[in-house]
């Protein structure tokens, strides 16, 4: 069995795929698990909710329409996208 673990949960909705969470570990510079979750928090429901959040009645989740990965130089941003 391959030690590399890739976890990508998705939902097939009509003809599109929506990514909810992506995790990677033991890939290039990632020894420990690194995750990107697109599930919206309840932190700020008033700032342009309709523009930033997509609700899904089937699974009862509020999902972000976009995400940003940022960090210092050589912090693994490109390797995370490569794993994706």
SULZIRA-V329857 format. One line per field, one symbol per residue. phi: phi as a letter, one per 40 degrees, with the letter a starting at -180 (. if undefined). burial: 1 if it has 24 or more other C-alpha atoms within 12 Angstrom, else 0. A space follows every 50 residues. Layout:
phi = ???
burial = ???
//
This chain:
phi = .cccbbbbcabcbfbbbbccabbaafbfcccccbbbbbcccccbcbcfdc cbbbcbccbfbbbccaabbbicdgchcccccccc
burial = 00000000000000000111011100000100011111110000000000 0010000000011100000000000000010010
//
